[in-house]
Amino acid sequence: MLPSTLAYDSKTVAYEWIKNGMASLSLNKCSVHDLDIDLIGLAFRYLFRFSPYLMQEVRAARRVLGLEHMGYVGLHVRTGFKGSDQHEKYHPKMYAKPWQWNESIFCAYRYATQHFGNEASIFLATDSEQVRGMVGPEYRGRIRCLDSPVLHLDELKKLQHKTKAQLKLSFFSVWVELILLAESHSLVRGDSGYASLAQSLCFMPKERTVSALTCTSS
């Protein structure tokens, strides 16, 4: 459960822990968004540490993608909910038809151009090869993505035909993409826990988060 949910529900076991944690971190007056981002991000950093090998791969990816020593816009396109009645009900624009995911790509392109100029780069992370294929020549090479197999953790049963080596490479790329999203200057995102974790890792303020559903700051 999100910390903001726990912090305002006195019936939960974690209520006092969250409230005390907020006070010690001077988060009492923060917004719901910042509460979730800060507490989840802090917890993650206390509990986990990225391996030197992983960070080496992240640096190599930035070099290959041409994102070294520069700011860029992150874009995460989540398609794994397709087929879920609940999410199609609340997010019909995102999940109704596959080609509408292209609107997220255009949103990131427009946002990057408006805020950072015509040369701004965009890093795309997605759980869909189909979405990668939508990045056409009209974006003039400004949108970059990893050249590795796409893996969605909710759909592992579809990957039974892959070798262990292929699965390992795909799973590893999930973490590389997560860190690249977290290191972006701004993040264009849909409804996704993966994107939320990326925000938390770098304590990204809501002013630098853009909804792919509305193409406006959240």
ZISUL-V145640 format. One record per helix or strand of 3 or more residues. SS is the DSSP state (a for helix, b for strand). FROM is the first residue (numbers start at 1). LEN is the number of residues. If there is no record, write none. Layout:
ss=SS from=FROM len=LEN
ss=SS from=FROM len=LEN
This chain:
ss=a from=3 len=5
ss=a from=15 len=10
ss=a from=32 len=16
ss=a from=52 len=14
ss=b from=72 len=6
ss=a from=85 len=6
ss=a from=92 len=4
ss=a from=98 len=19
ss=b from=121 len=6
ss=a from=129 len=5
ss=a from=137 len=3
ss=a from=153 len=7
ss=a from=164 len=19
ss=b from=186 len=4
ss=a from=193 len=9
ss=a from=206 len=3
ss=b from=209 len=3
